[in-house]
Amino acid sequence: MVTSQVTVTTTPTLLVAADPHDQTVLLHCESGSVYVGNATVTSANGYKLDNQNTITLPLGAYQALYGITSAGTNAVFVYAEVN
């Protein structure tokens, strides 16, 4: 299990590093909006996580998860666990 608080910026920011095993990830957006996806995530193609929202995502083996904001910085709380 790994927990962290990540400050997400206007460039793709690593939220969860790739692992050789499947992972379950819980994300909580502290403020503003964050868009999540792969290393090429943008505010146009990412999944929007709004202010104070929480989401659970499965990550496959060797998949990493990134976040980006459309402006400024926002905090995301991350909980990742290997399945």
TORSE-995702 format. One line per field, with one value per atom (N, C-alpha, C, CB): residue number from 1; residue in three letters; atom name; x, y, z. Coordinates in pm, 1 decimal. Glycine has a CB too. Layout:
nr <- (NUM:...);
rest <- (ALA:...);
atom <- (CA:...);
px <- (X:...);
py <- (Y:...);
pz <- (Z:...);
end
This chain:
nr <- (1:1:1:1:2:2:2:2:3:3:3:3:4:4:4:4:5:5:5:5:6:6:6:6:7:7:7:7:8:8:8:8:9:9:9:9:10:10:10:10:11:11:11:11:12:12:12:12:13:13:13:13:14:14:14:14:15:15:15:15:16:16:16:16:17:17:17:17:18:18:18:18:19:19:19:19:20:20:20:20:21:21:21:21:22:22:22:22:23:23:23:23:24:24:24:24:25:25:25:25:26:26:26:26:27:27:27:27:28:28:28:28:29:29:29:29:30:30:30:30:31:31:31:31:32:32:32:32:33:33:33:33:34:34:34:34:35:35:35:35:36:36:36:36:37:37:37:37:38:38:38:38:39:39:39:39:40:40:40:40:41:41:41:41:42:42:42:42:43:43:43:43:44:44:44:44:45:45:45:45:46:46:46:46:47:47:47:47:48:48:48:48:49:49:49:49:50:50:50:50:51:51:51:51:52:52:52:52:53:53:53:53:54:54:54:54:55:55:55:55:56:56:56:56:57:57:57:57:58:58:58:58:59:59:59:59:60:60:60:60:61:61:61:61:62:62:62:62:63:63:63:63:64:64:64:64:65:65:65:65:66:66:66:66:67:67:67:67:68:68:68:68:69:69:69:69:70:70:70:70:71:71:71:71:72:72:72:72:73:73:73:73:74:74:74:74:75:75:75:75:76:76:76:76:77:77:77:77:78:78:78:78:79:79:79:79:80:80:80:80:81:81:81:81:82:82:82:82:83:83:83:83);
rest <- (MET:MET:MET:MET:VAL:VAL:VAL:VAL:THR:THR:THR:THR:SER:SER:SER:SER:GLN:GLN:GLN:GLN:VAL:VAL:VAL:VAL:THR:THR:THR:THR:VAL:VAL:VAL:VAL:THR:THR:THR:THR:THR:THR:THR:THR:THR:THR:THR:THR:PRO:PRO:PRO:PRO:THR:THR:THR:THR:LEU:LEU:LEU:LEU:LEU:LEU:LEU:LEU:VAL:VAL:VAL:VAL:ALA:ALA:ALA:ALA:ALA:ALA:ALA:ALA:ASP:ASP:ASP:ASP:PRO:PRO:PRO:PRO:HIS:HIS:HIS:HIS:ASP:ASP:ASP:ASP:GLN:GLN:GLN:GLN:THR:THR:THR:THR:VAL:VAL:VAL:VAL:LEU:LEU:LEU:LEU:LEU:LEU:LEU:LEU:HIS:HIS:HIS:HIS:CYS:CYS:CYS:CYS:GLU:GLU:GLU:GLU:SER:SER:SER:SER:GLY:GLY:GLY:GLY:SER:SER:SER:SER:VAL:VAL:VAL:VAL:TYR:TYR:TYR:TYR:VAL:VAL:VAL:VAL:GLY:GLY:GLY:GLY:ASN:ASN:ASN:ASN:ALA:ALA:ALA:ALA:THR:THR:THR:THR:VAL:VAL:VAL:VAL:THR:THR:THR:THR:SER:SER:SER:SER:ALA:ALA:ALA:ALA:ASN:ASN:ASN:ASN:GLY:GLY:GLY:GLY:TYR:TYR:TYR:TYR:LYS:LYS:LYS:LYS:LEU:LEU:LEU:LEU:ASP:ASP:ASP:ASP:ASN:ASN:ASN:ASN:GLN:GLN:GLN:GLN:ASN:ASN:ASN:ASN:THR:THR:THR:THR:ILE:ILE:ILE:ILE:THR:THR:THR:THR:LEU:LEU:LEU:LEU:PRO:PRO:PRO:PRO:LEU:LEU:LEU:LEU:GLY:GLY:GLY:GLY:ALA:ALA:ALA:ALA:TYR:TYR:TYR:TYR:GLN:GLN:GLN:GLN:ALA:ALA:ALA:ALA:LEU:LEU:LEU:LEU:TYR:TYR:TYR:TYR:GLY:GLY:GLY:GLY:ILE:ILE:ILE:ILE:THR:THR:THR:THR:SER:SER:SER:SER:ALA:ALA:ALA:ALA:GLY:GLY:GLY:GLY:THR:THR:THR:THR:ASN:ASN:ASN:ASN:ALA:ALA:ALA:ALA:VAL:VAL:VAL:VAL:PHE:PHE:PHE:PHE:VAL:VAL:VAL:VAL:TYR:TYR:TYR:TYR:ALA:ALA:ALA:ALA:GLU:GLU:GLU:GLU:VAL:VAL:VAL:VAL:ASN:ASN:ASN:ASN);
atom <- (N:CA:C:CB:N:CA:C:CB:N:CA:C:CB:N:CA:C:CB:N:CA:C:CB:N:CA:C:CB:N:CA:C:CB:N:CA:C:CB:N:CA:C:CB:N:CA:C:CB:N:CA:C:CB:N:CA:C:CB:N:CA:C:CB:N:CA:C:CB:N:CA:C:CB:N:CA:C:CB:N:CA:C:CB:N:CA:C:CB:N:CA:C:CB:N:CA:C:CB:N:CA:C:CB:N:CA:C:CB:N:CA:C:CB:N:CA:C:CB:N:CA:C:CB:N:CA:C:CB:N:CA:C:CB:N:CA:C:CB:N:CA:C:CB:N:CA:C:CB:N:CA:C:CB:N:CA:C:CB:N:CA:C:CB:N:CA:C:CB:N:CA:C:CB:N:CA:C:CB:N:CA:C:CB:N:CA:C:CB:N:CA:C:CB:N:CA:C:CB:N:CA:C:CB:N:CA:C:CB:N:CA:C:CB:N:CA:C:CB:N:CA:C:CB:N:CA:C:CB:N:CA:C:CB:N:CA:C:CB:N:CA:C:CB:N:CA:C:CB:N:CA:C:CB:N:CA:C:CB:N:CA:C:CB:N:CA:C:CB:N:CA:C:CB:N:CA:C:CB:N:CA:C:CB:N:CA:C:CB:N:CA:C:CB:N:CA:C:CB:N:CA:C:CB:N:CA:C:CB:N:CA:C:CB:N:CA:C:CB:N:CA:C:CB:N:CA:C:CB:N:CA:C:CB:N:CA:C:CB:N:CA:C:CB:N:CA:C:CB:N:CA:C:CB:N:CA:C:CB:N:CA:C:CB:N:CA:C:CB:N:CA:C:CB:N:CA:C:CB:N:CA:C:CB:N:CA:C:CB:N:CA:C:CB:N:CA:C:CB:N:CA:C:CB:N:CA:C:CB:N:CA:C:CB);
px <- (83.5:0.0:89.0:-95.5:49.1:120.1:17.9:203.4:44.3:-40.2:46.6:-114.1:-12.6:62.5:-32.1:161.1:20.8:-48.9:36.8:-72.5:-23.5:50.0:-3.7:38.8:86.1:47.6:50.8:142.7:-66.0:-79.9:-72.4:-214.9:0.1:21.6:-34.4:171.8:2.2:-45.5:35.0:-42.7:129.3:199.1:167.4:355.8:164.7:131.7:218.4:149.2:152.1:216.2:190.4:164.1:294.8:279.6:202.9:417.2:91.8:13.1:46.8:-137.4:54.9:84.7:184.8:-45.5:296.9:400.5:357.5:533.6:407.5:381.1:438.7:441.8:373.2:414.4:397.8:330.1:477.8:461.7:333.9:581.7:258.4:133.3:16.1:140.8:-105.5:-225.1:-235.9:-351.3:-297.1:-315.8:-459.3:-216.3:-504.3:-628.3:-590.1:-727.0:-645.9:-608.2:-731.8:-536.8:-722.5:-825.4:-767.7:-875.5:-840.1:-797.1:-901.2:-773.0:-856.2:-945.4:-890.1:-959.3:-971.0:-929.7:-959.4:-1002.5:-855.1:-868.7:-933.7:-732.7:-895.1:-947.4:-941.6:-869.2:-1026.0:-1026.3:-1060.9:-892.2:-1016.5:-1040.4:-908.0:-1133.8:-900.3:-782.4:-831.1:-700.7:-757.2:-788.0:-687.1:-784.8:-735.0:-645.1:-642.4:-687.6:-528.2:-511.2:-366.7:-550.1:-322.5:-185.7:-87.0:-176.6:34.9:140.9:113.1:271.8:19.8:-13.4:-146.5:-18.4:-189.5:-318.1:-321.7:-345.5:-438.1:-464.2:-600.5:-458.8:-634.8:-767.6:-875.5:-774.0:-836.7:-932.6:-958.5:-882.0:-859.7:-878.7:-878.1:-771.7:-852.6:-847.7:-984.8:-756.2:-994.2:-1116.8:-1117.9:-1126.7:-1223.5:-1229.7:-1269.3:-1329.1:-1184.0:-1210.1:-1230.7:-1092.2:-1355.8:-1390.1:-1352.1:-1537.3:-1358.8:-1332.1:-1408.0:-1369.6:-1335.1:-1388.0:-1446.1:-1493.9:-1422.6:-1467.0:-1361.9:-1497.0:-1409.6:-1323.7:-1357.5:-1340.5:-1255.7:-1276.4:-1184.7:-1250.0:-1232.4:-1152.1:-1126.5:-1223.0:-1000.3:-962.5:-876.7:-887.5:-901.3:-808.8:-697.0:-882.5:-574.8:-461.4:-402.3:-353.3:-380.5:-319.9:-170.6:-345.9:-109.9:34.7:107.3:80.7:209.0:294.4:221.2:355.0:106.3:35.9:61.5:-116.3:89.3:106.1:-13.5:240.6:-36.7:-149.2:-96.5:-256.8:-142.1:-98.7:-218.6:-21.3:-191.4:-293.9:-243.0:-338.0:-338.2:-304.1:-417.2:-281.9:-384.3:-485.8:-493.7:-453.5:-604.1:-613.8:-548.6:-760.6:-532.9:-465.7:-425.9:-557.8:-314.0:-271.3:-230.1:-380.4:-244.1:-210.5:-325.5:-79.5:-339.9:-441.0:-380.8:-568.6:-427.6:-379.2:-468.6:-372.7:-404.8:-475.8:-418.5:-463.1:-505.5:-464.3:-474.4:-550.4:-371.0:-360.7:-343.5:-242.0:-419.6:-403.0:-389.3:-524.2:-277.9:-255.6:-218.1:-144.3:-279.9:-254.5:-238.7:-368.2:-134.4:-112.5:-216.7:33.9:-277.2:-380.1:-317.4:-471.9);
py <- (-116.9:0.0:124.6:-1.0:222.3:349.1:461.7:360.7:558.5:677.2:799.9:685.3:900.8:1023.2:1137.8:1004.1:1258.2:1377.5:1434.6:1482.6:1453.2:1498.2:1634.6:1395.1:1728.2:1858.1:1846.6:1973.2:1859.4:1843.4:1981.5:1771.3:1989.2:2116.3:2109.4:2151.6:2207.4:2214.7:2128.6:2357.3:2051.4:1951.3:1814.7:1978.1:1708.4:1576.7:1543.6:1468.5:1514.1:1488.5:1344.0:1586.4:1269.7:1129.3:1117.3:1061.3:1043.4:1016.3:879.2:1025.3:778.8:641.1:582.8:553.0:536.4:476.6:338.5:467.0:299.6:166.2:60.3:151.8:-53.2:-165.2:-292.5:-171.8:-395.5:-517.8:-595.5:-606.4:-548.0:-613.3:-518.1:-660.0:-572.8:-490.7:-412.4:-577.8:-293.0:-209.8:-158.4:-92.1:-130.0:-56.9:78.3:-134.0:184.9:320.8:398.8:391.0:468.3:561.3:700.7:528.3:792.2:931.0:1022.4:968.0:1124.0:1226.0:1362.1:1212.5:1440.1:1573.3:1672.0:1615.1:1732.7:1824.3:1956.1:1851.0:2009.2:2138.2:2149.0:2253.3:2231.7:2252.3:2125.8:2303.4:2117.4:2000.0:1945.8:2034.5:1813.4:1745.3:1646.7:1672.6:1634.4:1539.6:1426.5:1608.0:1302.0:1187.4:1103.0:1101.4:1038.8:953.4:904.6:1029.1:876.4:826.6:943.6:739.8:917.2:1018.7:1134.5:954.9:1118.1:1225.5:1291.8:1171.1:1278.9:1334.7:1486.7:1299.7:1535.3:1678.7:1706.4:1726.4:1833.3:1867.2:1834.6:2015.1:1808.6:1772.4:1621.6:1821.5:1538.7:1394.0:1316.5:1339.1:1384.5:1315.7:1301.5:1389.3:1211.4:1195.3:1303.7:1051.6:1384.5:1498.7:1454.2:1603.8:1486.2:1462.0:1598.9:1381.4:1628.1:1760.3:1777.6:1785.2:1901.2:1940.7:1852.1:2087.1:1792.6:1708.3:1574.4:1783.9:1536.3:1406.1:1299.0:1413.6:1174.6:1058.5:954.9:999.5:884.1:780.2:662.3:835.0:542.6:421.3:370.8:312.1:342.4:296.7:171.1:407.1:75.6:-37.1:0.7:-165.8:-34.0:-13.8:-150.2:81.9:-175.9:-301.5:-301.7:-327.3:-416.3:-428.8:-333.2:-574.3:-267.9:-175.3:-50.3:-246.6:-17.0:106.2:210.5:80.6:331.8:444.8:537.6:520.7:622.4:715.6:857.0:679.3:948.7:1087.7:1179.4:1125.0:1300.6:1402.6:1534.3:1417.8:1621.7:1754.3:1850.0:1751.8:1977.3:2080.3:2168.8:2165.2:2239.9:2333.5:2467.0:2355.2:2494.8:2617.1:2599.7:2742.7:2656.8:2653.6:2515.8:2704.6:2493.8:2365.1:2318.2:2374.7:2186.9:2127.4:2005.9:2088.2:1979.1:1864.6:1743.2:1898.6:1627.7:1500.4:1404.7:1441.1:1342.1:1240.1:1105.4:1243.8:1023.6:896.9:780.7:901.0:675.0:548.0:441.6:517.3:370.8:266.8:136.2:309.4:28.8:-101.5:-204.6:-141.6:-286.6:-395.5:-503.3:-454.0:-552.9:-656.8:-792.0:-660.3);
pz <- (0.0:0.0:0.0:121.3:-81.1:-87.7:-77.1:-219.4:8.1:16.0:-6.2:152.8:-70.1:-94.7:-124.4:-210.4:-114.9:-160.9:-272.4:-43.9:-390.2:-507.4:-550.1:-623.3:-573.4:-628.3:-780.2:-577.6:-841.0:-986.1:-1051.6:-1022.6:-1162.0:-1231.9:-1373.6:-1235.6:-1453.6:-1592.0:-1688.6:-1638.9:-1637.7:-1718.5:-1657.6:-1723.3:-1736.8:-1681.8:-1559.5:-1789.6:-1449.3:-1320.5:-1280.3:-1211.2:-1247.0:-1209.4:-1078.3:-1197.1:-1080.6:-959.8:-902.9:-990.3:-992.0:-950.3:-1048.6:-943.8:-996.5:-1081.0:-1129.4:-1004.6:-1243.6:-1298.8:-1205.2:-1441.7:-1200.3:-1116.1:-1199.1:-982.1:-1177.9:-1255.7:-1220.8:-1235.0:-1123.3:-1082.6:-1101.8:-935.0:-1113.2:-1116.2:-985.3:-1139.4:-993.3:-875.0:-869.3:-874.9:-750.1:-729.2:-672.6:-634.0:-732.6:-696.5:-654.5:-813.8:-542.4:-498.5:-505.7:-354.9:-570.4:-583.3:-521.6:-731.1:-449.8:-394.5:-432.9:-238.9:-503.5:-547.0:-434.6:-679.3:-378.6:-265.8:-307.0:-203.7:-423.5:-466.7:-618.0:-401.7:-675.3:-819.7:-895.4:-865.1:-1018.9:-1103.0:-1153.8:-1221.5:-1161.3:-1213.9:-1319.3:-1099.7:-1427.6:-1534.2:-1525.3:-1675.5:-1526.1:-1510.3:-1636.7:-1390.7:-1659.4:-1776.6:-1784.3:-1906.0:-1907.0:-1926.2:-1933.9:-2054.9:-1975.2:-1976.1:-2071.2:-2013.2:-2163.8:-2257.9:-2222.9:-2400.7:-2098.1:-2055.9:-2075.4:-1908.7:-2117.6:-2129.4:-2067.6:-2279.3:-2055.7:-2005.4:-2108.0:-1967.9:-2231.9:-2337.1:-2344.1:-2471.9:-2303.7:-2319.1:-2187.2:-2408.3:-2075.1:-1946.1:-1883.0:-1851.6:-1785.9:-1708.2:-1601.3:-1644.4:-1597.0:-1505.4:-1364.8:-1557.3:-1269.7:-1128.7:-1064.8:-1059.5:-1026.6:-974.4:-828.5:-990.8:-784.3:-646.9:-547.9:-626.1:-452.7:-345.9:-394.6:-271.6:-519.2:-569.3:-542.1:-720.1:-533.0:-512.9:-618.8:-369.6:-667.1:-767.9:-737.1:-911.6:-769.9:-760.1:-901.4:-672.5:-932.0:-1065.6:-1057.8:-1140.9:-1147.1:-1159.0:-1255.2:-1207.5:-1220.8:-1311.5:-1342.9:-1248.9:-1469.2:-1510.3:-1482.7:-1658.0:-1498.1:-1480.2:-1574.1:-1505.1:-1524.3:-1598.7:-1648.1:-1715.9:-1588.9:-1623.0:-1514.8:-1639.6:-1557.6:-1466.4:-1483.3:-1493.3:-1385.7:-1390.0:-1368.5:-1282.7:-1453.6:-1448.9:-1430.9:-1576.4:-1385.0:-1372.5:-1426.6:-1227.2:-1463.0:-1514.3:-1475.9:-1670.7:-1459.6:-1437.3:-1561.2:-1309.9:-1574.7:-1687.0:-1652.5:-1726.4:-1522.0:-1476.4:-1330.1:-1494.4:-1292.3:-1152.7:-1105.3:-1065.5:-973.1:-913.4:-825.4:-831.7:-812.9:-726.1:-657.0:-806.6:-536.4:-460.0:-483.1:-310.3:-499.8:-512.4:-408.7:-657.7:-331.6:-237.5:-306.5:-108.4:-292.6:-365.7:-267.3:-466.3:-290.8:-220.4:-328.1:-122.0:-330.6:-431.2:-361.3:-532.0:-405.3:-345.8:-456.0:-249.1:-444.2:-540.3:-513.2:-529.7:-621.1:-606.3:-586.1:-727.9);
end
